[in-house]
Amino acid sequence: MRTGQAARRFNQRMSDHISGYLYTLPFFAIFMVFGFYPMLYTIYISLFKWDMLGDRTFVGLRNYRLLLTDDPLFWKSIGNTFLIWFESVPFQILFAILLAVLLNQAFIKGKGVFRFFIFLPNITSLVAVSLIFANVFGVKYGLFNYLLTLLGLDRIDWAGDSWATQLAVAALVFWRYLGFHMVIQLAGLQSIPGDLYEAATIDGASKGQQFFRITIPLLTPTIMFSTLIATTGGLQLFTEPFTFMSDLSGAVAAVNGGTNNQVLTVVMYLYKTAFTDHAFGYSSAIANLLLVIILLFALFNSLLVGKLRR
């Protein structure tokens, strides 16, 4: 009797396992076709010199050597990417936390309306957002320069000055994704038990002490997750600077990341080498190096979260 029951339980477990694998099989099949295979093919193509039309010429690791040792434009794109990230992401996360804490307060009325308007830029067409920012930061007729002239100050060349263009793109990225990260932080805040705050209030802890001793420590995993998402997106920045420069200076300047390559990000440089210079092997090497950088950031984030949880 016991042997029969054990056999039925074993068969049931095997059936559950098989059912689970069958349910997840479509995802893995799609991932293999549209994710894993293109990644392997990109690694393969990076070992060749190829313009997509002629024959492929095997060059081994030459593309990687040229990128790392003999391509100042690649390193400039790396620097631009990190500068725009530094000018947008830390402030984005900070303001997202502050807004989430504010909207989590009981005395705030109409929270849904505030959440909607803060999140609205994230669901607005990026082309429309870039067009608005191009008008705000226009050199001759932009709103910002108009306000500067009213104050008796000189106009800023938002299309040609390196720091000004990077700052404008960083402002665009900050404004567009602030609401997205605010929603993530708000979800993390609402998962913190209210009993902790009540106990801290009874013990005489101020609001500031509760924020730094309860909110921030318990919100750390959510902050790190949001930072990882923002960093991954920031390192792959393309559409924002491309459409912004296209509206501000035209398509040619957009492809080159500005007149002085001041907002040429890694992905924009990848696009330029592939579809303007037709160097698909070289652009594949850029894509692979970018993947390595993103994986290193993800590993660092994972190790940091694990350390903070101990």
NUMI-561828 format. One record per residue (C-alpha): residue in three letters; residue number from 1; y, z, x. Coordinates in nm, 2 decimals. Layout:
<rs>
R | r | k | north | up | east
R | ala | NUM | Y | Z | X
...
</rs>
This chain:
<rs>
R | r | k | north | up | east
R | met | 1 | 0.00 | 0.00 | 0.00
R | arg | 2 | 0.24 | 0.10 | 0.28
R | thr | 3 | 0.15 | -0.21 | 0.47
R | gly | 4 | 0.23 | -0.43 | 0.17
R | gln | 5 | 0.57 | -0.26 | 0.12
R | ala | 6 | 0.65 | -0.30 | 0.49
R | ala | 7 | 0.56 | -0.67 | 0.47
R | arg | 8 | 0.79 | -0.72 | 0.17
R | arg | 9 | 1.08 | -0.54 | 0.33
R | phe | 10 | 1.03 | -0.75 | 0.64
R | asn | 11 | 1.02 | -1.07 | 0.44
R | gln | 12 | 1.33 | -0.96 | 0.25
R | arg | 13 | 1.52 | -0.89 | 0.57
R | met | 14 | 1.42 | -1.23 | 0.71
R | ser | 15 | 1.53 | -1.40 | 0.39
R | asp | 16 | 1.87 | -1.22 | 0.41
R | his | 17 | 1.91 | -1.33 | 0.78
R | ile | 18 | 1.82 | -1.69 | 0.70
R | ser | 19 | 2.05 | -1.69 | 0.40
R | gly | 20 | 2.34 | -1.56 | 0.62
R | tyr | 21 | 2.28 | -1.83 | 0.88
R | leu | 22 | 2.27 | -2.10 | 0.62
R | tyr | 23 | 2.59 | -1.98 | 0.46
R | thr | 24 | 2.77 | -1.99 | 0.80
R | leu | 25 | 2.61 | -2.31 | 0.91
R | pro | 26 | 2.88 | -2.54 | 0.76
R | phe | 27 | 3.15 | -2.36 | 0.95
R | phe | 28 | 2.97 | -2.38 | 1.28
R | ala | 29 | 2.89 | -2.75 | 1.22
R | ile | 30 | 3.25 | -2.83 | 1.15
R | phe | 31 | 3.36 | -2.62 | 1.46
R | met | 32 | 3.11 | -2.81 | 1.68
R | val | 33 | 3.24 | -3.15 | 1.57
R | phe | 34 | 3.61 | -3.08 | 1.55
R | gly | 35 | 3.65 | -2.79 | 1.80
R | phe | 36 | 3.39 | -2.75 | 2.06
R | tyr | 37 | 3.31 | -3.12 | 2.13
R | pro | 38 | 3.68 | -3.22 | 2.17
R | met | 39 | 3.73 | -2.93 | 2.41
R | leu | 40 | 3.43 | -3.04 | 2.62
R | tyr | 41 | 3.55 | -3.40 | 2.61
R | thr | 42 | 3.90 | -3.29 | 2.72
R | ile | 43 | 3.74 | -3.12 | 3.02
R | tyr | 44 | 3.55 | -3.43 | 3.10
R | ile | 45 | 3.85 | -3.67 | 3.06
R | ser | 46 | 4.06 | -3.45 | 3.29
R | leu | 47 | 3.83 | -3.56 | 3.58
R | phe | 48 | 3.94 | -3.92 | 3.54
R | lys | 49 | 4.25 | -4.14 | 3.58
R | trp | 50 | 4.27 | -4.32 | 3.24
R | asp | 51 | 4.54 | -4.48 | 3.03
R | met | 52 | 4.31 | -4.51 | 2.73
R | leu | 53 | 4.30 | -4.89 | 2.74
R | gly | 54 | 4.15 | -4.98 | 3.08
R | asp | 55 | 3.85 | -4.85 | 3.27
R | arg | 56 | 3.83 | -4.48 | 3.37
R | thr | 57 | 3.85 | -4.40 | 3.74
R | phe | 58 | 3.68 | -4.08 | 3.85
R | val | 59 | 3.92 | -3.86 | 4.06
R | gly | 60 | 3.75 | -3.52 | 4.04
R | leu | 61 | 3.99 | -3.23 | 4.05
R | arg | 62 | 4.28 | -3.45 | 4.17
R | asn | 63 | 4.47 | -3.41 | 3.84
R | tyr | 64 | 4.46 | -3.03 | 3.87
R | arg | 65 | 4.56 | -3.04 | 4.24
R | leu | 66 | 4.86 | -3.26 | 4.16
R | leu | 67 | 4.96 | -3.03 | 3.87
R | leu | 68 | 4.95 | -2.71 | 4.07
R | thr | 69 | 5.09 | -2.84 | 4.40
R | asp | 70 | 5.29 | -3.16 | 4.35
R | asp | 71 | 5.44 | -3.15 | 4.00
R | pro | 72 | 5.77 | -2.96 | 3.97
R | leu | 73 | 5.81 | -3.07 | 3.61
R | phe | 74 | 5.49 | -2.90 | 3.51
R | trp | 75 | 5.62 | -2.57 | 3.66
R | lys | 76 | 5.95 | -2.62 | 3.49
R | ser | 77 | 5.77 | -2.66 | 3.16
R | ile | 78 | 5.58 | -2.34 | 3.23
R | gly | 79 | 5.91 | -2.16 | 3.31
R | asn | 80 | 6.08 | -2.30 | 3.00
R | thr | 81 | 5.79 | -2.19 | 2.78
R | phe | 82 | 5.80 | -1.83 | 2.91
R | leu | 83 | 6.18 | -1.81 | 2.89
R | ile | 84 | 6.18 | -1.92 | 2.53
R | trp | 85 | 5.90 | -1.68 | 2.46
R | phe | 86 | 6.08 | -1.39 | 2.63
R | glu | 87 | 6.40 | -1.47 | 2.43
R | ser | 88 | 6.23 | -1.47 | 2.10
R | val | 89 | 5.90 | -1.29 | 2.07
R | pro | 90 | 5.99 | -0.93 | 2.18
R | phe | 91 | 6.29 | -0.92 | 1.96
R | gln | 92 | 6.09 | -1.08 | 1.68
R | ile | 93 | 5.82 | -0.81 | 1.69
R | leu | 94 | 6.09 | -0.53 | 1.72
R | phe | 95 | 6.29 | -0.65 | 1.42
R | ala | 96 | 5.96 | -0.71 | 1.22
R | ile | 97 | 5.86 | -0.35 | 1.28
R | leu | 98 | 6.21 | -0.22 | 1.18
R | leu | 99 | 6.22 | -0.44 | 0.86
R | ala | 100 | 5.87 | -0.34 | 0.77
R | val | 101 | 5.95 | 0.03 | 0.81
R | leu | 102 | 6.26 | -0.02 | 0.59
R | leu | 103 | 6.08 | -0.20 | 0.32
R | asn | 104 | 5.81 | 0.06 | 0.32
R | gln | 105 | 6.05 | 0.33 | 0.21
R | ala | 106 | 6.02 | 0.46 | -0.14
R | phe | 107 | 6.40 | 0.44 | -0.21
R | ile | 108 | 6.42 | 0.07 | -0.16
R | lys | 109 | 6.44 | -0.12 | -0.49
R | gly | 110 | 6.34 | -0.48 | -0.54
R | lys | 111 | 6.11 | -0.49 | -0.24
R | gly | 112 | 5.94 | -0.80 | -0.36
R | val | 113 | 6.27 | -1.00 | -0.36
R | phe | 114 | 6.35 | -0.88 | 0.00
R | arg | 115 | 6.00 | -0.97 | 0.12
R | phe | 116 | 6.03 | -1.32 | -0.04
R | phe | 117 | 6.36 | -1.41 | 0.12
R | ile | 118 | 6.25 | -1.27 | 0.47
R | phe | 119 | 5.93 | -1.46 | 0.45
R | leu | 120 | 6.09 | -1.78 | 0.31
R | pro | 121 | 6.17 | -1.94 | 0.65
R | asn | 122 | 5.80 | -1.94 | 0.74
R | ile | 123 | 5.71 | -2.16 | 0.44
R | thr | 124 | 6.02 | -2.38 | 0.47
R | ser | 125 | 5.97 | -2.73 | 0.61
R | leu | 126 | 6.02 | -2.72 | 0.99
R | val | 127 | 6.20 | -3.05 | 0.98
R | ala | 128 | 6.45 | -2.90 | 0.73
R | val | 129 | 6.49 | -2.58 | 0.94
R | ser | 130 | 6.55 | -2.78 | 1.26
R | leu | 131 | 6.81 | -3.00 | 1.08
R | ile | 132 | 6.99 | -2.69 | 0.96
R | phe | 133 | 6.99 | -2.54 | 1.31
R | ala | 134 | 7.10 | -2.87 | 1.46
R | asn | 135 | 7.40 | -2.86 | 1.23
R | val | 136 | 7.47 | -2.49 | 1.31
R | phe | 137 | 7.45 | -2.56 | 1.69
R | gly | 138 | 7.61 | -2.90 | 1.69
R | val | 139 | 7.83 | -2.97 | 1.99
R | lys | 140 | 8.13 | -3.13 | 1.80
R | tyr | 141 | 8.09 | -3.03 | 1.44
R | gly | 142 | 7.85 | -2.74 | 1.45
R | leu | 143 | 7.93 | -2.42 | 1.26
R | phe | 144 | 7.89 | -2.19 | 1.57
R | asn | 145 | 8.13 | -2.40 | 1.78
R | tyr | 146 | 8.38 | -2.41 | 1.49
R | leu | 147 | 8.38 | -2.03 | 1.48
R | leu | 148 | 8.43 | -2.02 | 1.86
R | thr | 149 | 8.74 | -2.25 | 1.83
R | leu | 150 | 8.88 | -2.02 | 1.56
R | leu | 151 | 8.86 | -1.74 | 1.81
R | gly | 152 | 9.03 | -1.95 | 2.07
R | leu | 153 | 8.71 | -1.98 | 2.28
R | asp | 154 | 8.56 | -2.29 | 2.44
R | arg | 155 | 8.29 | -2.49 | 2.27
R | ile | 156 | 7.93 | -2.45 | 2.40
R | asp | 157 | 7.73 | -2.76 | 2.49
R | trp | 158 | 7.42 | -2.67 | 2.30
R | ala | 159 | 7.26 | -3.00 | 2.38
R | gly | 160 | 7.32 | -3.01 | 2.76
R | asp | 161 | 7.35 | -2.65 | 2.88
R | ser | 162 | 7.01 | -2.51 | 2.98
R | trp | 163 | 7.06 | -2.15 | 2.87
R | ala | 164 | 7.24 | -2.24 | 2.55
R | thr | 165 | 6.97 | -2.49 | 2.44
R | gln | 166 | 6.69 | -2.24 | 2.52
R | leu | 167 | 6.88 | -1.97 | 2.33
R | ala | 168 | 6.93 | -2.20 | 2.03
R | val | 169 | 6.55 | -2.28 | 2.02
R | ala | 170 | 6.46 | -1.91 | 2.06
R | ala | 171 | 6.69 | -1.83 | 1.77
R | leu | 172 | 6.51 | -2.09 | 1.56
R | val | 173 | 6.17 | -1.95 | 1.65
R | phe | 174 | 6.29 | -1.59 | 1.59
R | trp | 175 | 6.43 | -1.68 | 1.24
R | arg | 176 | 6.13 | -1.88 | 1.13
R | tyr | 177 | 5.85 | -1.64 | 1.22
R | leu | 178 | 6.02 | -1.30 | 1.17
R | gly | 179 | 5.90 | -1.28 | 0.81
R | phe | 180 | 5.54 | -1.36 | 0.90
R | his | 181 | 5.52 | -1.08 | 1.15
R | met | 182 | 5.71 | -0.84 | 0.92
R | val | 183 | 5.43 | -0.89 | 0.65
R | ile | 184 | 5.17 | -0.81 | 0.92
R | gln | 185 | 5.35 | -0.49 | 1.02
R | leu | 186 | 5.40 | -0.39 | 0.66
R | ala | 187 | 5.03 | -0.43 | 0.59
R | gly | 188 | 4.96 | -0.20 | 0.89
R | leu | 189 | 5.21 | 0.05 | 0.77
R | gln | 190 | 5.06 | 0.07 | 0.43
R | ser | 191 | 4.72 | 0.15 | 0.58
R | ile | 192 | 4.86 | 0.47 | 0.74
R | pro | 193 | 4.77 | 0.77 | 0.52
R | gly | 194 | 5.07 | 0.93 | 0.35
R | asp | 195 | 4.92 | 1.28 | 0.40
R | leu | 196 | 5.01 | 1.26 | 0.77
R | tyr | 197 | 5.38 | 1.22 | 0.69
R | glu | 198 | 5.36 | 1.50 | 0.43
R | ala | 199 | 5.20 | 1.73 | 0.68
R | ala | 200 | 5.46 | 1.64 | 0.95
R | thr | 201 | 5.74 | 1.70 | 0.71
R | ile | 202 | 5.60 | 2.05 | 0.62
R | asp | 203 | 5.58 | 2.12 | 0.99
R | gly | 204 | 5.95 | 2.04 | 1.03
R | ala | 205 | 5.92 | 1.70 | 1.20
R | ser | 206 | 6.22 | 1.48 | 1.17
R | lys | 207 | 6.20 | 1.11 | 1.06
R | gly | 208 | 6.25 | 1.00 | 1.42
R | gln | 209 | 5.97 | 1.22 | 1.54
R | gln | 210 | 5.74 | 1.09 | 1.26
R | phe | 211 | 5.83 | 0.74 | 1.36
R | phe | 212 | 5.75 | 0.78 | 1.73
R | arg | 213 | 5.46 | 1.03 | 1.69
R | ile | 214 | 5.28 | 0.89 | 1.39
R | thr | 215 | 5.40 | 0.54 | 1.29
R | ile | 216 | 5.41 | 0.37 | 1.63
R | pro | 217 | 5.07 | 0.51 | 1.77
R | leu | 218 | 4.89 | 0.42 | 1.45
R | leu | 219 | 5.06 | 0.09 | 1.42
R | thr | 220 | 4.98 | -0.01 | 1.79
R | pro | 221 | 4.67 | -0.22 | 1.71
R | thr | 222 | 4.87 | -0.42 | 1.45
R | ile | 223 | 5.16 | -0.46 | 1.69
R | met | 224 | 4.92 | -0.59 | 1.96
R | phe | 225 | 4.76 | -0.83 | 1.71
R | ser | 226 | 5.10 | -0.96 | 1.61
R | thr | 227 | 5.20 | -0.99 | 1.97
R | leu | 228 | 4.88 | -1.19 | 2.05
R | ile | 229 | 4.95 | -1.43 | 1.76
R | ala | 230 | 5.31 | -1.47 | 1.86
R | thr | 231 | 5.22 | -1.53 | 2.23
R | thr | 232 | 4.95 | -1.78 | 2.14
R | gly | 233 | 5.19 | -1.97 | 1.92
R | gly | 234 | 5.48 | -1.94 | 2.17
R | leu | 235 | 5.27 | -2.08 | 2.46
R | gln | 236 | 5.19 | -2.38 | 2.23
R | leu | 237 | 5.55 | -2.43 | 2.13
R | phe | 238 | 5.62 | -2.80 | 2.04
R | thr | 239 | 5.75 | -2.88 | 1.70
R | glu | 240 | 6.05 | -2.65 | 1.71
R | pro | 241 | 6.21 | -2.77 | 2.03
R | phe | 242 | 6.11 | -3.13 | 1.97
R | thr | 243 | 6.26 | -3.16 | 1.62
R | phe | 244 | 6.56 | -2.96 | 1.72
R | met | 245 | 6.64 | -3.18 | 2.01
R | ser | 246 | 6.56 | -3.49 | 1.81
R | asp | 247 | 6.82 | -3.39 | 1.55
R | leu | 248 | 7.07 | -3.28 | 1.81
R | ser | 249 | 7.04 | -3.55 | 2.08
R | gly | 250 | 6.80 | -3.82 | 1.96
R | ala | 251 | 6.44 | -3.91 | 2.01
R | val | 252 | 6.46 | -3.99 | 2.38
R | ala | 253 | 6.61 | -3.66 | 2.47
R | ala | 254 | 6.35 | -3.49 | 2.25
R | val | 255 | 6.06 | -3.64 | 2.44
R | asn | 256 | 6.21 | -3.52 | 2.77
R | gly | 257 | 6.29 | -3.18 | 2.64
R | gly | 258 | 6.66 | -3.23 | 2.66
R | thr | 259 | 6.89 | -3.42 | 2.91
R | asn | 260 | 6.79 | -3.17 | 3.18
R | asn | 261 | 6.44 | -3.09 | 3.06
R | gln | 262 | 6.58 | -2.75 | 2.96
R | val | 263 | 6.35 | -2.70 | 2.66
R | leu | 264 | 6.05 | -2.90 | 2.79
R | thr | 265 | 5.76 | -2.68 | 2.70
R | val | 266 | 5.40 | -2.72 | 2.83
R | val | 267 | 5.28 | -2.88 | 2.51
R | met | 268 | 5.59 | -3.11 | 2.51
R | tyr | 269 | 5.50 | -3.21 | 2.86
R | leu | 270 | 5.14 | -3.27 | 2.76
R | tyr | 271 | 5.27 | -3.50 | 2.48
R | lys | 272 | 5.50 | -3.68 | 2.72
R | thr | 273 | 5.23 | -3.75 | 2.98
R | ala | 274 | 4.98 | -3.86 | 2.71
R | phe | 275 | 5.18 | -4.07 | 2.47
R | thr | 276 | 5.48 | -4.18 | 2.68
R | asp | 277 | 5.33 | -4.21 | 3.03
R | his | 278 | 4.98 | -4.29 | 2.90
R | ala | 279 | 4.81 | -4.06 | 3.16
R | phe | 280 | 4.54 | -3.92 | 2.94
R | gly | 281 | 4.34 | -3.77 | 3.22
R | tyr | 282 | 4.65 | -3.59 | 3.35
R | ser | 283 | 4.75 | -3.46 | 3.01
R | ser | 284 | 4.39 | -3.33 | 2.96
R | ala | 285 | 4.43 | -3.13 | 3.28
R | ile | 286 | 4.75 | -2.98 | 3.14
R | ala | 287 | 4.57 | -2.89 | 2.82
R | asn | 288 | 4.29 | -2.72 | 3.01
R | leu | 289 | 4.53 | -2.52 | 3.22
R | leu | 290 | 4.72 | -2.41 | 2.91
R | leu | 291 | 4.39 | -2.30 | 2.76
R | val | 292 | 4.32 | -2.09 | 3.07
R | ile | 293 | 4.67 | -1.92 | 3.04
R | ile | 294 | 4.61 | -1.85 | 2.67
R | leu | 295 | 4.27 | -1.70 | 2.74
R | leu | 296 | 4.41 | -1.48 | 3.01
R | phe | 297 | 4.68 | -1.35 | 2.77
R | ala | 298 | 4.41 | -1.29 | 2.51
R | leu | 299 | 4.19 | -1.10 | 2.76
R | phe | 300 | 4.49 | -0.89 | 2.87
R | asn | 301 | 4.57 | -0.81 | 2.51
R | ser | 302 | 4.21 | -0.71 | 2.44
R | leu | 303 | 4.19 | -0.48 | 2.74
R | leu | 304 | 4.53 | -0.32 | 2.66
R | val | 305 | 4.43 | -0.26 | 2.30
R | gly | 306 | 4.10 | -0.11 | 2.41
R | lys | 307 | 4.28 | 0.12 | 2.66
R | leu | 308 | 4.54 | 0.23 | 2.40
R | arg | 309 | 4.26 | 0.32 | 2.15
R | arg | 310 | 4.10 | 0.57 | 2.39
</rs>
